[in-house]
Amino acid sequence: MRIQEGYMPFQDYKTYYRITGDLNSGLTPLLLLHGGPGSTHNYFEVFDQLSESTGRPIVMYDQLGCGKSSIPDDDSLWKADTWVSELQALREYLGLSEMHLLGQSWGGMLAIIYMIDHNSSGVKSLILSSTLSSAKLWAQEQHRMIKFMSETDQQAIANAEASGDFTQSEYLQANEKYMIEHAAGPITPGSPEFLRRPKISGERSYEVAWGPNEYNPTGTLNDYEYTDRLKNIIVPTLITSGTNDLCTPLIAKTMNDNISNVQWKLFPHSRHMAFIDETENYMKLMTNWLNTNE
């Protein structure tokens, strides 16, 4: 399978991209937007098998602030406008006049912003993977799920939120339990290589843009509220989420209820990355979806 890697100049920096397959294959490329901000493209390498089995080219990249892309020491960059501009530049740089667009978690937020606020012509279909249309609803749902944790863990999280100190060991242990339950991990020797491979996470871009953890959106994205504008998305849209996801069924249903041309697939054995937790079923769904909307 052909894999092409490269760097796109962006502002004074560079953006790393990775293409599986041939952009001139005649099949519409699928562009993937990773989560975080700052989570890197690595987990998307699970989609290599989709390219291999279907011949469809797939483009992934490390957004500015993480991975193999530039990581500037400039907090003013960590806002939606920067990453939208980078997405627009990459699409132009690679000649993606037509594409399917998948955004996972923060990447789905980026996709929603792009589809609603910018010239997104040429997007044949949209896949919203474990994402959100409201920062407020997201925080509300995380705090609802925290109530299912032990009293000790709940208190550790409450203490951290009250003090603003998210460095105490009791909080860090509680947060790790929460993330393993609803997001991903732990990484084991049996995990795929692309998950075990060391990566440079964008810790600063995450903290500035989102906040100290998943349930306290205090950063530049804290006013992200797009639920009432989802009606402006008119392309065929697929929502995917897991039953034990940070993107709870209520969050997914809220998006489903406000987009007209939409399908929603709830994966019964998944957390925040159904393409990792239920890879085979996810890739079957994606193959059918992309073929149907080609």
C-alpha positions, 0 to 999 in steps of 0.5 A: 500500500502506498503511503506518502508523507510530507509537510505543508508550509503554514504561516511561519510553521509547517504541518505534517500530513500522511496520505494512504493510497493514490489521490488520483485513484478516481475515488473521492478522498477521505480527510480525517480531523483528529481530536484534542486539540493536540491528540495527533493523527496516530490513532487514525492509522487504523484507517489504513486498512480501509484504504487497502481494502477499498482503494480509497485515498485517505488523508490525515495530518497532525494539526498545528501544536502537536505531533510531527507538525510545528509546536509554536510557543505562542498561546494566541494561536490556540483557537478555532480560527487557526485550525480552520485556516490550516484545514483550508490551506491543507485542502488547497495544498493537496488539491482536495476539491472534492472529499469526504470529511471525518472529524473525531471529538475536537476534530468533529467540532472543527468539521462543524465549524468549517461546514457552517461558517466557511466555504465547504463546497465539495464536501460529499459527506460528513462523518461526525465521530464521537463529537459535540455541538455544545461545550455546555452540554458536553460539560453537563454530561461529563459531570453527570457521568462523574456521579457514577464514580466512587465517592473518593474519586468524585471528591478528588475531582470536586476538590480540583475544580474548587481549588483550580489545582489539577496536579494532585495525585488523587485527582490525577488517578480519578481522571485517569480512571474516568478517561479509561472508562469513557475515552481510551486505553490503557495501552498494552504490549498487545495494542497496535503499533500506532497506539504504542508509538511515542508521540508528541501530544499538544498539551499546551494547545489542549489546555489553552483551547479546551481546558484542564480536562474533558469536563471543564471547557474553560479555554478559547472553545468554551463558547462553542455552541452550534446546536441551533445552527446544525440545520445549516449542514445539508450534506449527508451526515453520519454520526457515530458514537459508543454507548460508553463514550464521552460523547454520550447518547444524549450528546449524539442524539442532540446532533442527530435531532438537529441535522436533516440528512443524517444517520446515527450509528451507536456502537454497543461496545465502544468508548470514545474511539469506536474505530479502535474498540470495534474496528471491523464493524466501524470499517464495514460501516464506513465502506458502505457509507462512502460508497453510498455517498460517492 
